[in-house]
């Protein structure tokens, strides 16, 4: 298996009475142009039917501050609990999808399913990114880039959660002429 993975809380549902949060490690980028993401969910999970029916979801990036909620939402079922209420998370309206954002997440990626692949233990929901909601204080004023590293992102590896460590370099650092402080 390829680890570490992002530990994302994915929100789904189309009305407050069926909103749910599922913690997913099988999540990632499929394409940058057009922007596309995927999530993979076991068919027996409560959220699977919600995503399948609505064709929408939101990937909410997690942080070390959200570690407990991330784990709890992955262990407990939305059939039995209102995860927003139990974990004191704040649902916020999304820009373009009916599934809510998690206000406490620094980055929310709104997605609409374009294809479902039945892969075995999981179904992969491939989706177009239709909107992105980011904490403004994490956007670099000079470059306009989102600085997730300043939010304390959470990673998942072999059943354990980790914070990300020290920056080792930027894209292309291996071929750039060495300068003092070139990290």
N, CA and C atoms as an extended XYZ file, in Angstrom:
549
Properties=species:S:1:pos:R:3:atomname:S:1:resname:S:1:resid:I:1 pbc="F F F"
N         0.835       -1.184        0.000 N   UNK     1
C         0.000        0.000        0.000 CA  UNK     1
C         0.880        1.247        0.000 C   UNK     1
N         0.337        2.314       -0.519 N   UNK     2
C         1.062        3.579       -0.611 CA  UNK     2
C         0.622        4.483        0.539 C   UNK     2
N         1.537        4.764        1.438 N   UNK     3
C         1.259        5.622        2.591 CA  UNK     3
C         2.345        6.675        2.683 C   UNK     3
N         2.141        7.800        3.370 N   UNK     4
C         0.935        8.213        4.063 CA  UNK     4
C        -0.108        8.756        3.104 C   UNK     4
N        -1.300        8.936        3.642 N   UNK     5
C        -2.446        9.452        2.911 CA  UNK     5
C        -2.990       10.665        3.647 C   UNK     5
N        -3.700       11.531        2.943 N   UNK     6
C        -4.407       12.565        3.699 CA  UNK     6
C        -5.544       11.903        4.475 C   UNK     6
N        -5.836       12.408        5.637 N   UNK     7
C        -7.006       11.953        6.392 CA  UNK     7
C        -8.049       13.041        6.205 C   UNK     7
N        -9.032       12.790        5.373 N   UNK     8
C       -10.030       13.806        5.053 CA  UNK     8
C       -11.372       13.453        5.683 C   UNK     8
N       -12.077       14.491        6.106 N   UNK     9
C       -13.467       14.310        6.514 CA  UNK     9
C       -14.314       14.735        5.323 C   UNK     9
N       -15.083       13.799        4.799 N   UNK    10
C       -15.916       14.061        3.634 CA  UNK    10
C       -17.347       14.244        4.109 C   UNK    10
N       -17.948       15.354        3.697 N   UNK    11
C       -19.341       15.607        4.044 CA  UNK    11
C       -20.213       15.283        2.851 C   UNK    11
N       -21.419       14.812        3.164 N   UNK    12
C       -22.357       14.436        2.115 CA  UNK    12
C       -23.775       14.622        2.635 C   UNK    12
N       -24.733       14.415        1.753 N   UNK    13
C       -26.142       14.624        2.074 CA  UNK    13
C       -26.625       15.906        1.438 C   UNK    13
N       -27.964       16.040        1.339 N   UNK    14
C       -28.511       17.213        0.663 CA  UNK    14
C       -29.482       18.021        1.513 C   UNK    14
N       -29.596       17.665        2.811 N   UNK    15
C       -30.465       18.404        3.732 CA  UNK    15
C       -29.958       18.180        5.153 C   UNK    15
N       -30.211       19.127        6.051 N   UNK    16
C       -29.697       18.988        7.422 CA  UNK    16
C       -30.053       17.670        8.113 C   UNK    16
N       -31.186       17.095        7.767 N   UNK    17
C       -31.563       15.840        8.436 CA  UNK    17
C       -30.799       14.624        7.922 C   UNK    17
N       -30.049       14.758        6.819 N   UNK    18
C       -29.260       13.606        6.350 CA  UNK    18
C       -27.786       13.945        6.124 C   UNK    18
N       -27.352       15.127        6.540 N   UNK    19
C       -25.929       15.444        6.418 CA  UNK    19
C       -25.097       14.447        7.207 C   UNK    19
N       -23.963       14.078        6.660 N   UNK    20
C       -23.089       13.134        7.347 CA  UNK    20
C       -21.628       13.490        7.077 C   UNK    20
N       -20.777       12.972        7.945 N   UNK    21
C       -19.328       13.116        7.814 CA  UNK    21
C       -18.734       11.710        7.845 C   UNK    21
N       -17.912       11.390        6.867 N   UNK    22
C       -17.184       10.124        6.856 CA  UNK    22
C       -15.693       10.449        6.735 C   UNK    22
N       -14.891        9.794        7.527 N   UNK    23
C       -13.440        9.957        7.413 CA  UNK    23
C       -12.941        8.999        6.348 C   UNK    23
N       -12.155        9.534        5.426 N   UNK    24
C       -11.682        8.739        4.296 CA  UNK    24
C       -10.179        8.936        4.116 C   UNK    24
N        -9.474        7.828        3.971 N   UNK    25
C        -8.058        7.866        3.625 CA  UNK    25
C        -7.868        7.680        2.130 C   UNK    25
N        -8.804        6.977        1.483 N   UNK    26
C        -8.696        6.769        0.035 CA  UNK    26
C        -9.293        7.991       -0.650 C   UNK    26
N        -8.491        9.032       -0.760 N   UNK    27
C        -8.915       10.323       -1.306 CA  UNK    27
C        -7.721       10.959       -1.999 C   UNK    27
N        -7.972       11.654       -3.093 N   UNK    28
C        -6.844       12.298       -3.741 CA  UNK    28
C        -7.198       13.040       -5.006 C   UNK    28
N        -6.167       13.550       -5.638 N   UNK    29
C        -6.280       14.299       -6.884 CA  UNK    29
C        -6.205       13.327       -8.052 C   UNK    29
N        -7.075       13.510       -9.019 N   UNK    30
C        -7.037       12.720      -10.254 CA  UNK    30
C        -6.414       13.507      -11.400 C   UNK    30
N        -6.687       14.811      -11.440 N   UNK    31
C        -6.278       15.613      -12.584 CA  UNK    31
C        -6.258       17.079      -12.155 C   UNK    31
N        -5.348       17.858      -12.764 N   UNK    32
C        -5.317       19.288      -12.444 CA  UNK    32
C        -6.075       20.129      -13.470 C   UNK    32
N        -6.137       19.694      -14.730 N   UNK    33
C        -6.899       20.403      -15.763 CA  UNK    33
C        -7.734       19.414      -16.547 C   UNK    33
N        -8.993       19.300      -16.341 N   UNK    34
C        -9.797       20.037      -15.370 CA  UNK    34
C        -9.544       19.494      -13.963 C   UNK    34
N        -9.775       20.306      -12.936 N   UNK    35
C        -9.540       19.828      -11.572 CA  UNK    35
C       -10.518       18.709      -11.206 C   UNK    35
N        -9.939       17.567      -10.802 N   UNK    36
C       -10.755       16.401      -10.439 CA  UNK    36
C       -10.159       15.718       -9.217 C   UNK    36
N       -11.037       15.198       -8.372 N   UNK    37
C       -10.642       14.452       -7.181 CA  UNK    37
C       -11.395       13.135       -7.148 C   UNK    37
N       -11.017       12.297       -6.196 N   UNK    38
C       -11.755       11.057       -5.995 CA  UNK    38
C       -11.832       10.758       -4.507 C   UNK    38
N       -12.848        9.975       -4.161 N   UNK    39
C       -12.944        9.334       -2.852 CA  UNK    39
C       -13.369        7.905       -3.107 C   UNK    39
N       -12.941        6.988       -2.256 N   UNK    40
C       -13.379        5.601       -2.366 CA  UNK    40
C       -14.063        5.211       -1.060 C   UNK    40
N       -15.267        4.634       -1.197 N   UNK    41
C       -16.092        4.286       -0.039 CA  UNK    41
C       -16.574        2.847       -0.192 C   UNK    41
N       -16.571        2.110        0.914 N   UNK    42
C       -17.155        0.770        0.923 CA  UNK    42
C       -18.669        0.883        0.732 C   UNK    42
N       -19.263        0.041       -0.113 N   UNK    43
C       -20.710        0.130       -0.372 CA  UNK    43
C       -21.588       -0.001        0.876 C   UNK    43
N       -21.113       -0.696        1.892 N   UNK    44
C       -21.950       -0.872        3.092 CA  UNK    44
C       -21.943        0.341        4.024 C   UNK    44
N       -21.088        1.310        3.770 N   UNK    45
C       -21.029        2.506        4.612 CA  UNK    45
C       -22.255        3.392        4.362 C   UNK    45
N       -22.706        4.043        5.418 N   UNK    46
C       -23.866        4.930        5.359 CA  UNK    46
C       -23.688        6.027        4.309 C   UNK    46
N       -22.520        6.604        4.230 N   UNK    47
C       -22.262        7.717        3.301 CA  UNK    47
C       -22.281        7.289        1.842 C   UNK    47
N       -22.010        6.021        1.580 N   UNK    48
C       -21.980        5.542        0.195 CA  UNK    48
C       -23.303        5.836       -0.501 C   UNK    48
N       -24.403        5.472        0.129 N   UNK    49
C       -25.721        5.686       -0.473 CA  UNK    49
C       -26.023        7.173       -0.647 C   UNK    49
N       -25.572        8.005        0.301 N   UNK    50
C       -25.807        9.450        0.197 CA  UNK    50
C       -25.061       10.047       -0.995 C   UNK    50
N       -23.801        9.677       -1.154 N   UNK    51
C       -23.009       10.195       -2.280 CA  UNK    51
C       -23.556        9.650       -3.594 C   UNK    51
N       -23.912        8.382       -3.596 N   UNK    52
C       -24.452        7.776       -4.812 CA  UNK    52
C       -25.752        8.464       -5.239 C   UNK    52
N       -26.629        8.758       -4.276 N   UNK    53
C       -27.926        9.377       -4.581 CA  UNK    53
C       -27.783       10.836       -5.001 C   UNK    53
N       -26.973       11.605       -4.279 N   UNK    54
C       -26.886       13.047       -4.550 CA  UNK    54
C       -25.875       13.390       -5.638 C   UNK    54
N       -24.850       12.552       -5.794 N   UNK    55
C       -23.802       12.833       -6.765 CA  UNK    55
C       -22.907       13.988       -6.359 C   UNK    55
N       -22.874       14.294       -5.065 N   UNK    56
C       -22.068       15.405       -4.572 CA  UNK    56
C       -21.424       15.054       -3.239 C   UNK    56
N       -20.306       15.727       -2.955 N   UNK    57
C       -19.651       15.611       -1.652 CA  UNK    57
C       -18.664       16.759       -1.509 C   UNK    57
N       -18.190       16.952       -0.276 N   UNK    58
C       -17.168       17.956        0.002 CA  UNK    58
C       -16.016       17.269        0.724 C   UNK    58
N       -14.801       17.453        0.209 N   UNK    59
C       -13.599       16.973        0.886 CA  UNK    59
C       -13.146       18.096        1.813 C   UNK    59
N       -13.150       17.826        3.117 N   UNK    60
C       -12.730       18.792        4.125 CA  UNK    60
C       -11.366       18.346        4.642 C   UNK    60
N       -10.333       19.136        4.352 N   UNK    61
C        -8.978       18.778        4.760 CA  UNK    61
C        -8.869       18.902        6.278 C   UNK    61
N        -8.204       17.936        6.891 N   UNK    62
C        -8.106       17.904        8.349 CA  UNK    62
C        -6.756       18.427        8.827 C   UNK    62
N        -6.730       18.754       10.108 N   UNK    63
C        -5.527       19.289       10.746 CA  UNK    63
C        -5.315       18.562       12.068 C   UNK    63
N        -4.194       18.833       12.685 N   UNK    64
C        -3.928       18.226       13.995 CA  UNK    64
C        -4.999       18.634       15.007 C   UNK    64
N        -5.534       19.852       14.888 N   UNK    65
C        -6.605       20.288       15.782 CA  UNK    65
C        -7.887       19.479       15.576 C   UNK    65
N        -8.044       18.896       14.406 N   UNK    66
C        -9.245       18.110       14.092 CA  UNK    66
C        -9.007       16.602       14.214 C   UNK    66
N        -7.874       16.196       14.765 N   UNK    67
C        -7.515       14.773       14.813 CA  UNK    67
C        -8.568       13.930       15.538 C   UNK    67
N        -9.025       14.378       16.710 N   UNK    68
C       -10.015       13.591       17.465 CA  UNK    68
C       -11.309       13.447       16.669 C   UNK    68
N       -11.805       14.552       16.109 N   UNK    69
C       -13.034       14.505       15.320 CA  UNK    69
C       -12.848       13.641       14.077 C   UNK    69
N       -11.679       13.723       13.458 N   UNK    70
C       -11.393       12.919       12.269 CA  UNK    70
C       -11.480       11.436       12.599 C   UNK    70
N       -10.858       11.034       13.684 N   UNK    71
C       -10.903        9.632       14.091 CA  UNK    71
C       -12.323        9.212       14.465 C   UNK    71
N       -12.993       10.008       15.284 N   UNK    72
C       -14.340        9.667       15.764 CA  UNK    72
C       -15.307        9.509       14.597 C   UNK    72
N       -15.232       10.415       13.633 N   UNK    73
C       -16.134       10.353       12.477 CA  UNK    73
C       -15.832        9.156       11.577 C   UNK    73
N       -14.653        8.580       11.723 N   UNK    74
C       -14.311        7.387       10.962 CA  UNK    74
C       -14.703        6.105       11.661 C   UNK    74
N       -14.957        6.189       12.957 N   UNK    75
C       -15.290        5.003       13.752 CA  UNK    75
C       -16.799        4.858       13.954 C   UNK    75
N       -17.489        5.970       14.108 N   UNK    76
C       -18.932        5.970       14.384 CA  UNK    76
C       -19.715        6.123       13.088 C   UNK    76
N       -20.913        5.559       13.060 N   UNK    77
C       -21.746        5.612       11.860 CA  UNK    77
C       -22.750        6.751       11.922 C   UNK    77
N       -22.950        7.393       10.790 N   UNK    78
C       -23.974        8.421       10.656 CA  UNK    78
C       -25.381        7.865       10.756 C   UNK    78
N       -25.531        6.552       10.679 N   UNK    79
C       -26.847        5.944       10.918 CA  UNK    79
C       -27.271        6.131       12.374 C   UNK    79
N       -26.265        6.217       13.266 N   UNK    80
C       -26.512        6.247       14.704 CA  UNK    80
C       -26.257        7.596       15.357 C   UNK    80
N       -25.487        8.461       14.719 N   UNK    81
C       -25.075        9.719       15.349 CA  UNK    81
C       -25.159       10.889       14.376 C   UNK    81
N       -25.445       12.065       14.924 N   UNK    82
C       -25.271       13.319       14.191 CA  UNK    82
C       -23.838       13.745       14.484 C   UNK    82
N       -22.952       13.508       13.557 N   UNK    83
C       -21.525       13.713       13.792 CA  UNK    83
C       -21.174       15.183       13.977 C   UNK    83
N       -21.886       16.083       13.308 N   UNK    84
C       -21.641       17.506       13.528 CA  UNK    84
C       -21.898       17.850       14.992 C   UNK    84
N       -23.027       17.393       15.494 N   UNK    85
C       -23.405       17.692       16.881 CA  UNK    85
C       -22.450       17.023       17.870 C   UNK    85
N       -22.187       15.755       17.677 N   UNK    86
C       -21.346       14.998       18.613 CA  UNK    86
C       -19.928       15.546       18.700 C   UNK    86
N       -19.377       16.009       17.590 N   UNK    87
C       -17.995       16.499       17.555 CA  UNK    87
C       -17.899       18.019       17.603 C   UNK    87
N       -19.038       18.684       17.801 N   UNK    88
C       -19.076       20.150       17.904 CA  UNK    88
C       -18.454       20.800       16.671 C   UNK    88
N       -18.802       20.256       15.505 N   UNK    89
C       -18.350       20.818       14.235 CA  UNK    89
C       -19.471       21.664       13.651 C   UNK    89
N       -19.103       22.674       12.902 N   UNK    90
C       -20.076       23.630       12.381 CA  UNK    90
C       -20.329       23.391       10.893 C   UNK    90
N       -21.569       22.986       10.521 N   UNK    91
C       -21.872       22.872        9.094 CA  UNK    91
C       -22.101       24.257        8.502 C   UNK    91
N       -21.521       24.491        7.350 N   UNK    92
C       -21.723       25.763        6.642 CA  UNK    92
C       -22.191       25.464        5.230 C   UNK    92
N       -23.008       26.342        4.671 N   UNK    93
C       -23.446       26.128        3.287 CA  UNK    93
C       -22.271       26.170        2.324 C   UNK    93
N       -22.298       25.276        1.372 N   UNK    94
C       -21.300       25.276        0.302 CA  UNK    94
C       -21.728       26.288       -0.759 C   UNK    94
N       -20.805       26.615       -1.664 N   UNK    95
C       -21.128       27.536       -2.746 CA  UNK    95
C       -22.037       26.900       -3.792 C   UNK    95
N       -21.706       25.648       -4.197 N   UNK    96
C       -22.391       25.055       -5.348 CA  UNK    96
C       -23.004       23.681       -5.112 C   UNK    96
N       -22.671       23.009       -4.030 N   UNK    97
C       -23.257       21.690       -3.764 CA  UNK    97
C       -24.131       21.768       -2.518 C   UNK    97
N       -24.984       20.781       -2.338 N   UNK    98
C       -25.895       20.776       -1.190 CA  UNK    98
C       -25.253       20.221        0.075 C   UNK    98
N       -24.212       19.424       -0.071 N   UNK    99
C       -23.502       18.916        1.108 CA  UNK    99
C       -22.848       20.098        1.816 C   UNK    99
N       -22.810       20.074        3.149 N   UNK   100
C       -22.227       21.205        3.872 CA  UNK   100
C       -20.707       21.151        3.930 C   UNK   100
N       -20.107       22.298        4.199 N   UNK   101
C       -18.688       22.392        4.514 CA  UNK   101
C       -18.534       22.198        6.011 C   UNK   101
N       -17.356       21.822        6.459 N   UNK   102
C       -17.024       21.849        7.882 CA  UNK   102
C       -16.257       23.148        8.103 C   UNK   102
N       -16.862       24.079        8.843 N   UNK   103
C       -16.265       25.400        9.057 CA  UNK   103
C       -14.859       25.305        9.640 C   UNK   103
N       -14.622       24.362       10.532 N   UNK   104
C       -13.336       24.234       11.211 CA  UNK   104
C       -12.221       23.730       10.307 C   UNK   104
N       -12.547       23.240        9.133 N   UNK   105
C       -11.545       22.770        8.178 CA  UNK   105
C       -10.962       23.964        7.423 C   UNK   105
N        -9.643       24.005        7.241 N   UNK   106
C        -9.038       25.146        6.540 CA  UNK   106
C        -9.252       25.132        5.029 C   UNK   106
N        -9.629       23.978        4.472 N   UNK   107
C        -9.818       23.863        3.031 CA  UNK   107
C       -10.952       22.892        2.756 C   UNK   107
N       -11.921       23.346        1.973 N   UNK   108
C       -13.081       22.532        1.609 CA  UNK   108
C       -13.151       22.477        0.087 C   UNK   108
N       -13.235       21.280       -0.449 N   UNK   109
C       -13.243       21.086       -1.900 CA  UNK   109
C       -14.593       20.510       -2.294 C   UNK   109
N       -15.397       21.322       -2.971 N   UNK   110
C       -16.739       20.922       -3.382 CA  UNK   110
C       -16.651       20.112       -4.673 C   UNK   110
N       -17.312       18.956       -4.690 N   UNK   111
C       -17.179       18.025       -5.810 CA  UNK   111
C       -18.525       17.516       -6.297 C   UNK   111
N       -18.593       17.289       -7.624 N   UNK   112
C       -19.752       16.637       -8.243 CA  UNK   112
C       -19.254       15.383       -8.965 C   UNK   112
N       -19.876       14.277       -8.650 N   UNK   113
C       -19.478       12.981       -9.199 CA  UNK   113
C       -19.723       12.956      -10.706 C   UNK   113
N       -18.715       12.485      -11.440 N   UNK   114
C       -18.861       12.331      -12.886 CA  UNK   114
C       -18.806       10.864      -13.307 C   UNK   114
N       -18.256       10.019      -12.431 N   UNK   115
C       -18.165        8.585      -12.752 CA  UNK   115
C       -17.936        7.797      -11.468 C   UNK   115
N       -18.490        6.581      -11.435 N   UNK   116
C       -18.281        5.679      -10.302 CA  UNK   116
C       -17.657        4.401      -10.836 C   UNK   116
N       -16.565        3.989      -10.222 N   UNK   117
C       -15.893        2.738      -10.574 CA  UNK   117
C       -16.062        1.762       -9.422 C   UNK   117
N       -16.612        0.599       -9.711 N   UNK   118
C       -16.764       -0.459       -8.712 CA  UNK   118
C       -15.469       -1.277       -8.748 C   UNK   118
N       -14.696       -1.199       -7.664 N   UNK   119
C       -13.343       -1.737       -7.691 CA  UNK   119
C       -13.132       -2.990       -6.848 C   UNK   119
N       -14.102       -3.428       -6.119 N   UNK   120
C       -13.906       -4.539       -5.188 CA  UNK   120
C       -14.450       -4.133       -3.841 C   UNK   120
N       -13.563       -3.981       -2.854 N   UNK   121
C       -14.013       -3.604       -1.508 CA  UNK   121
C       -14.571       -2.186       -1.460 C   UNK   121
N       -14.164       -1.319       -2.386 N   UNK   122
C       -14.580        0.072       -2.409 CA  UNK   122
C       -15.092        0.466       -3.793 C   UNK   122
N       -15.962        1.465       -3.802 N   UNK   123
C       -16.359        2.121       -5.047 CA  UNK   123
C       -15.662        3.473       -5.086 C   UNK   123
N       -15.056        3.788       -6.222 N   UNK   124
C       -14.376        5.066       -6.390 CA  UNK   124
C       -15.336        6.059       -7.040 C   UNK   124
N       -15.552        7.176       -6.352 N   UNK   125
C       -16.366        8.261       -6.872 CA  UNK   125
C       -15.416        9.312       -7.438 C   UNK   125
N       -15.331        9.368       -8.764 N   UNK   126
C       -14.493       10.361       -9.430 CA  UNK   126
C       -15.351       11.595       -9.632 C   UNK   126
N       -14.769       12.762       -9.353 N   UNK   127
C       -15.585       13.964       -9.338 CA  UNK   127
C       -14.853       15.175       -9.890 C   UNK   127
N       -15.635       16.071      -10.450 N   UNK   128
C       -15.127       17.374      -10.864 CA  UNK   128
C       -15.137       18.294       -9.650 C   UNK   128
N       -14.081       19.055       -9.486 N   UNK   129
C       -14.043       20.073       -8.444 CA  UNK   129
C       -14.830       21.265       -8.980 C   UNK   129
N       -15.877       21.656       -8.250 N   UNK   130
C       -16.721       22.758       -8.720 CA  UNK   130
C       -16.503       24.045       -7.934 C   UNK   130
N       -15.925       23.943       -6.735 N   UNK   131
C       -15.617       25.133       -5.933 CA  UNK   131
C       -14.615       24.758       -4.852 C   UNK   131
N       -13.856       25.750       -4.424 N   UNK   132
C       -12.906       25.565       -3.329 CA  UNK   132
C       -13.126       26.696       -2.331 C   UNK   132
N       -13.189       26.325       -1.070 N   UNK   133
C       -13.360       27.293        0.009 CA  UNK   133
C       -12.137       27.162        0.908 C   UNK   133
N       -11.400       28.257        1.096 N   UNK   134
C       -10.161       28.219        1.875 CA  UNK   134
C       -10.140       29.341        2.902 C   UNK   134
N        -9.502       29.062        4.041 N   UNK   135
C        -9.303       30.097        5.051 CA  UNK   135
C        -8.410       31.180        4.467 C   UNK   135
N        -8.891       32.398        4.490 N   UNK   136
C        -8.145       33.505        3.872 CA  UNK   136
C        -6.791       33.732        4.511 C   UNK   136
N        -6.671       33.521        5.814 N   UNK   137
C        -5.387       33.755        6.482 CA  UNK   137
C        -4.320       32.740        6.067 C   UNK   137
N        -4.701       31.692        5.329 N   UNK   138
C        -3.738       30.703        4.853 CA  UNK   138
C        -3.372       30.906        3.376 C   UNK   138
N        -3.863       31.973        2.790 N   UNK   139
C        -3.534       32.276        1.399 CA  UNK   139
C        -2.405       33.308        1.382 C   UNK   139
N        -1.294       32.943        0.750 N   UNK   140
C        -0.137       33.826        0.652 CA  UNK   140
C        -0.524       35.062       -0.156 C   UNK   140
N        -0.366       36.223        0.427 N   UNK   141
C        -0.772       37.491       -0.217 CA  UNK   141
C         0.027       37.776       -1.492 C   UNK   141
N         1.281       37.345       -1.545 N   UNK   142
C         2.131       37.612       -2.718 CA  UNK   142
C         1.842       36.661       -3.863 C   UNK   142
N         1.736       35.357       -3.557 N   UNK   143
C         1.617       34.353       -4.622 CA  UNK   143
C         0.176       33.900       -4.873 C   UNK   143
N        -0.711       34.120       -3.893 N   UNK   144
C        -2.081       33.636       -4.015 CA  UNK   144
C        -2.217       32.152       -3.733 C   UNK   144
N        -1.118       31.507       -3.343 N   UNK   145
C        -1.134       30.069       -3.079 CA  UNK   145
C        -1.664       29.769       -1.682 C   UNK   145
N        -2.387       28.672       -1.588 N   UNK   146
C        -2.883       28.199       -0.300 CA  UNK   146
C        -1.727       27.543        0.450 C   UNK   146
N        -1.531       27.911        1.698 N   UNK   147
C        -0.421       27.431        2.514 CA  UNK   147
C        -0.913       26.422        3.556 C   UNK   147
N        -1.286       25.223        3.119 N   UNK   148
C        -1.808       24.203        4.031 CA  UNK   148
C        -0.811       23.872        5.132 C   UNK   148
N         0.488       23.948        4.826 N   UNK   149
C         1.504       23.615        5.824 CA  UNK   149
C         1.383       24.473        7.080 C   UNK   149
N         0.802       25.659        6.988 N   UNK   150
C         0.626       26.530        8.154 CA  UNK   150
C        -0.591       26.127        8.995 C   UNK   150
N        -1.401       25.206        8.503 N   UNK   151
C        -2.604       24.777        9.220 CA  UNK   151
C        -2.377       23.511       10.044 C   UNK   151
N        -1.224       22.867        9.908 N   UNK   152
C        -0.961       21.632       10.640 CA  UNK   152
C        -1.713       20.444       10.050 C   UNK   152
N        -1.494       20.128        8.765 N   UNK   153
C        -2.238       19.055        8.108 CA  UNK   153
C        -2.017       17.697        8.763 C   UNK   153
N        -3.034       16.880        8.690 N   UNK   154
C        -3.049       15.553        9.300 CA  UNK   154
C        -2.869       14.504        8.202 C   UNK   154
N        -2.048       13.505        8.469 N   UNK   155
C        -1.836       12.393        7.536 CA  UNK   155
C        -2.175       11.087        8.242 C   UNK   155
N        -2.460       10.063        7.450 N   UNK   156
C        -2.844        8.752        7.967 CA  UNK   156
C        -1.898        7.718        7.383 C   UNK   156
N        -1.344        6.853        8.232 N   UNK   157
C        -0.435        5.819        7.755 CA  UNK   157
C        -0.579        4.571        8.610 C   UNK   157
N        -0.984        3.486        7.975 N   UNK   158
C        -1.075        2.181        8.622 CA  UNK   158
C        -1.831        2.236        9.955 C   UNK   158
N        -3.009        2.875        9.942 N   UNK   159
C        -3.868        2.900       11.120 CA  UNK   159
C        -3.521        3.942       12.160 C   UNK   159
N        -2.626        4.859       11.827 N   UNK   160
C        -2.227        5.901       12.787 CA  UNK   160
C        -2.255        7.267       12.111 C   UNK   160
N        -2.484        8.306       12.917 N   UNK   161
C        -2.515        9.682       12.437 CA  UNK   161
C        -1.199       10.374       12.768 C   UNK   161
N        -0.738       11.218       11.846 N   UNK   162
C         0.524       11.936       12.013 CA  UNK   162
C         0.369       13.377       11.558 C   UNK   162
N         1.122       14.271       12.204 N   UNK   163
C         1.244       15.622       11.672 CA  UNK   163
C         2.404       15.575       10.682 C   UNK   163
N         2.371       16.478        9.722 N   UNK   164
C         3.449       16.500        8.746 CA  UNK   164
C         4.652       17.232        9.311 C   UNK   164
N         5.824       16.838        8.890 N   UNK   165
C         7.065       17.356        9.475 CA  UNK   165
C         7.711       18.479        8.712 C   UNK   165
N         9.005       18.525        8.805 N   UNK   166
C         9.839       19.595        8.273 CA  UNK   166
C         9.832       19.619        6.745 C   UNK   166
N         9.814       20.805        6.179 N   UNK   167
C         9.936       20.984        4.731 CA  UNK   167
C        11.352       20.614        4.313 C   UNK   167
N        11.474       19.808        3.258 N   UNK   168
C        12.779       19.360        2.780 CA  UNK   168
C        13.232       20.088        1.525 C   UNK   168
N        12.306       20.685        0.819 N   UNK   169
C        12.638       21.391       -0.404 CA  UNK   169
C        11.384       21.694       -1.179 C   UNK   169
N        11.503       22.489       -2.214 N   UNK   170
C        10.385       22.806       -3.092 CA  UNK   170
C        10.580       22.131       -4.434 C   UNK   170
N         9.534       22.094       -5.234 N   UNK   171
C         9.607       21.463       -6.538 CA  UNK   171
C        10.776       22.030       -7.327 C   UNK   171
N        11.659       21.166       -7.798 N   UNK   172
C        12.822       21.562       -8.579 CA  UNK   172
C        14.055       21.893       -7.765 C   UNK   172
N        13.982       21.756       -6.437 N   UNK   173
C        15.135       22.122       -5.601 CA  UNK   173
C        16.364       21.277       -5.910 C   UNK   173
N        16.179       20.069       -6.407 N   UNK   174
C        17.307       19.175       -6.665 CA  UNK   174
C        18.158       19.622       -7.837 C   UNK   174
N        17.629       20.462       -8.695 N   UNK   175
C        18.379       20.893       -9.868 CA  UNK   175
C        18.763       22.362       -9.821 C   UNK   175
N        18.342       23.062       -8.796 N   UNK   176
C        18.689       24.477       -8.673 CA  UNK   176
C        20.088       24.632       -8.110 C   UNK   176
N        20.729       25.699       -8.480 N   UNK   177
C        22.047       26.020       -7.941 CA  UNK   177
C        21.883       26.248       -6.446 C   UNK   177
N        22.743       25.636       -5.664 N   UNK   178
C        22.661       25.737       -4.204 CA  UNK   178
C        22.947       27.148       -3.747 C   UNK   178
N        22.049       27.644       -2.927 N   UNK   179
C        22.206       28.939       -2.263 CA  UNK   179
C        21.938       28.733       -0.791 C   UNK   179
N        22.524       29.549       -0.009 N   UNK   180
C        22.298       29.472        1.438 CA  UNK   180
C        20.790       29.627        1.689 C   UNK   180
N        20.222       28.711        2.444 N   UNK   181
C        18.791       28.764        2.769 CA  UNK   181
C        17.893       28.429        1.600 C   UNK   181
N        18.334       27.573        0.682 N   UNK   182
C        17.562       27.230       -0.520 CA  UNK   182
C        16.520       26.143       -0.265 C   UNK   182
N        15.999       26.052        0.913 N   UNK   183
C        14.969       25.040        1.196 CA  UNK   183
C        13.641       25.544        0.852 C   UNK   183
